[in-house]
Amino acid sequence: MKKVLSIGLLFFIVQLNAQNQEVQKVIENFFEAFHAKDTTKLRAYCSENMIMQSITENTKGNKFTEETMEGFFNSLAKIPHTIGFEEKILSFIIQVDGTMANVWTPYEFYMNGKLQHSGVNSFQLYKDDGFWKIIYFIDTRRKKV
């Protein structure tokens, strides 16, 4: 009986790890396309109805904003090639329940090699026809002082 339970538990852990890796790969691919300013690839990882929001925190107060996907893609495409940017993901916390996943990623955002702000991204994904898609994305933005 212990052997059957051990095998069952091992199978569950392997399956859970595989799901987490699939979800993490979507987020990694999203940021790879983001850094390349490749809006066509970005669309492949996002639901066409994805919601995007931000909370900017500073000494003057907090500011909550929403952006449309098209607005995000258009502003990304307009960034001049002379401006380099990188969002460094510091870690992944992933939770999966069936066809829904939550990903929490602390990050640091650099522009031309200089730290601009840091915070946390929170992604909600769902699995549709075998593929994970981002349906909701919110982040916090905090300037380093």
Buried (B, 14 or more C-beta within 10 A) or exposed (E): EEEEEEEEEEEEEEEEEEBBEBBBEBBBBBBEBBEEBBBEBBBEBBBEEBBBEBBBBEEEEEEEEEBEBEEBBEEBEEEEEEEEBBBEBEEBEBEBEEEEBBBEBBBBBBEEEEEBBBBBBBBBBBBEEEEBBBBBBBBBBEEEE
